[in-house]
Amino acid sequence: MKAIYLDNAATTQIDEDVLDLMYKSMREDYGNPSSTHQFGRKAKSAVETARKNIAKHFNVSASEIVFTAGGTEADNLILNNAVLNLGVKRIITSKIEHHAVLHTCEHLENTHNIILEFVDVDQFGRINLKQLEELLSHSTDKTLVSLMHINNEIGNILPIDKVCELCKSHNALFHSDTVQAIGHYKIDLQKTPIDFIVASAHKFHGPKGVGFAYFKKGFGILPMFFGGDQEMGARSSTENVHSILGMDKALTIANQNLEKDKAHIEELKLYFISELQKISENFQFNGFSSHIKKSSYTILNVRFPNENSMLMFSLDLAGIAISGGSACQSGSNQGSHVLSEILNHQEFNKTSIRFSFSKYNRKYEIDKTIEKIKDLD
């Protein structure tokens, strides 16, 4: 059987047009953007054009975009900058954030004595907005709220406009890990005034190892890396020219085809849900992942009726690529920190699998996966 890839929340297949552009760039734009000769100027011009193109997608200026090696670095850059440069004394987040946020916040708590507070989530992974408002009201310390737009494991969509309102009314800064949203949802930062967002190109059919951080104009940036003053002094390191151009191309393609791709992927997700429920009514869906409006159309987190420690392995042997949760922990087989936070002990011990879809998936792949699940059930 041809391999079936249903782990698109972990990474995505690179678009052919992106590959072609990157290959051309590696052949022709090989100059160092910091060099003053014509080869360097050509590379610099290409990078700055990509920066302008990316900024337009979010209705911001190019100077507010800083290129990074991906979402994790971007989160680290923003959170460290908030504490070390912008005077933040308190961070409010949740325990179901990506570890790029959670571990960075814990590090800042340990090394810089910031106050770290967690807003509660319910059994669906829903953020307690009333408690968030109470937390914001209880202190005059300069505060940063860090809540992800779309949860990478259960797909829950944060009511981001409401969080923006709460932060603005309490003079708090707002950072959102938008890695799972960018390329799948439109974000206009003039209408939704988040202070800091992040992107990782490989989540929307671009290359790995490149992303960006958005810093709203007016916030100075203290770099984490020193040595060359690239990226307007925000990040020392020679720019990854061909990957930056690939990210620009991938984001352009994603936004041009967003509604068409969304309709296709949404149809696959709904079909998968209906076929699973035909097998058994005992399948459950973690978070709001089965809700087409409250969760990302790309993610479905399925809780099987029983514990089956070999299920993921068996599906892998059958050529079906899926995940038990985040793939960003160097192959760690630890249980999901997201599910452990929202499920009771009995439900947590059941086998949960994240299926995540892309524009490249087809209905026959869903049928093959359902057949295999029936065989293993």
Secondary structure, 3 states (H helix, E strand, C coil): CCCEECECCCCCCCCHHHHHHHHHHHHHCCCCCCCCCHHHHHHHHHHHHHHHHHHHHCCCCHHHEEEECCHHHHHHHHHHHHHHCCCCCEEEECCCCCHHHHHHHHHHHHHHCCEEEECCECCCCCECHHHHHHHHHCCCCCEEEECCCECCCCCEECCHHHHHHHHHHCCCEEEECCCCCECCECCCCCCCCCCEEEEEHHHCCCCCCCEEEEECCCCCCCCCCCCCCCHHHCCCCCCCHHHHHHHHHHHHHHHHCHHHHHHHHHHHHHHHHHHHHHHCCCCEECCCCCCCCCECCCEEEEECCCCCCCHHHHHHHCCEECECCCCCCCCCCCCCHHHHHHCCHHHHCCCEEEEECCCCCCHHHHHHHHHHHHHHC
